[in-house]
Amino acid sequence: IVHRIDKDTSGLIIVAKNNKSHEILSEYFLNKTITRNYIALIKGELNTNSATIDAPIGRSETDRKKMAVTSKNSKHAITHLTVLKRYKGYTLVKLKLDTGRTHQIRVHMAYIGHPVYNDPVYTNDKCSEFGQFLHSYSMEFSHPITKENIYLECPLPEYFVSHLEC
């Protein structure tokens, strides 16, 4: 496995077939040459069509299981957000990561006052068994051996789509 996504986040992950591919793909992540896009349903009606959240993320000082926007022992983190659709009380957004910090999207969305819907860690809401409505939607990168451009896309899971249609 080349990288991870948060527990209860659906969608794409990259798995290497051999050690050489793993090494190259891991380097892509390190050098930020893989384009990663997520789709999330966030709480509240976002009043802008796009935004960039540039806020450092580190371990929460009050809850060691959580991450937080903080200047202490933190790492640079950037998330780009584009509104896809607005609903009453919610906004569907596409998110592009420049960095890949632990819980980055979930922390940044909570930080701007629009946490990911159904997030059992970063909201105080009673949540369903599905976990947060966060989906690793697409990735684009060069094949580690052939250098061919690879674009991967994974549709939203049924429970996500069903919830949006309600």
Long-range contacts (C-beta under 8 A, 24 or more apart in sequence): 2-26, 2-29, 3-29, 3-100, 5-136, 6-102, 6-103, 6-106, 6-132, 6-134, 7-131, 8-120, 8-130, 8-131, 8-132, 8-134, 9-38, 9-131, 9-132, 9-134, 9-135, 9-136, 10-134, 10-135, 10-136, 10-154, 10-156, 10-157, 10-160, 11-38, 11-135, 11-136, 11-137, 11-154, 12-136, 12-137, 12-138, 12-139, 12-152, 12-153, 12-154, 13-136, 14-139, 16-144, 20-144, 20-145, 21-144, 21-145, 24-144, 24-145, 25-141, 25-144, 28-141, 28-142, 28-144, 29-100, 32-98, 32-99, 32-100, 33-141, 33-142, 34-139, 34-140, 34-141, 35-96, 35-138, 35-139, 35-140, 35-141, 36-96, 36-97, 36-100, 36-136, 36-138, 36-139, 37-94, 37-95, 37-96, 37-137, 37-138, 37-139, 38-94, 38-95, 38-96, 38-97, 38-105, 38-134, 38-135, 38-136, 38-137, 39-84, 39-92, 39-93, 39-94, 39-95, 39-134, 39-135, 39-137, 39-156, 40-92, 40-93, 40-95, 40-105, 40-109, 40-116, 40-117, 40-132, 40-133, 40-134, 40-135, 41-90, 41-91, 41-92, 41-93, 41-116, 41-117, 41-118, 41-133, 41-160, 41-163, 41-164, 42-90, 42-91, 42-92, 42-93, 42-109, 42-114, 42-115, 42-116, 42-117, 43-89, 43-90, 43-114, 43-115, 43-116, 43-117, 43-123, 44-89, 44-90, 44-91, 44-113, 44-114, 45-86, 45-87, 45-88, 45-89, 45-90, 45-91, 46-81, 46-83, 46-86, 46-91, 46-93, 46-114, 48-83, 49-82, 49-83, 50-80, 50-81, 50-82, 50-83, 51-80, 51-81, 51-112, 52-78, 52-79, 52-80, 52-81, 53-77, 53-78, 53-79, 53-80, 53-81, 53-108, 53-111, 53-112, 54-78, 55-108, 55-111, 57-101, 57-102, 57-103, 57-104, 57-107, 57-108, 65-121, 66-103, 66-121, 66-122, 67-101, 67-102, 67-103, 67-104, 67-107, 68-107, 69-107, 69-108, 69-111, 75-99, 75-101, 77-101, 77-104, 77-107, 77-108, 79-104, 79-105, 79-108, 87-164, 90-117, 92-164, 94-137, 105-134, 106-132, 106-134, 130-159, 130-160, 133-160, 133-163, 135-160
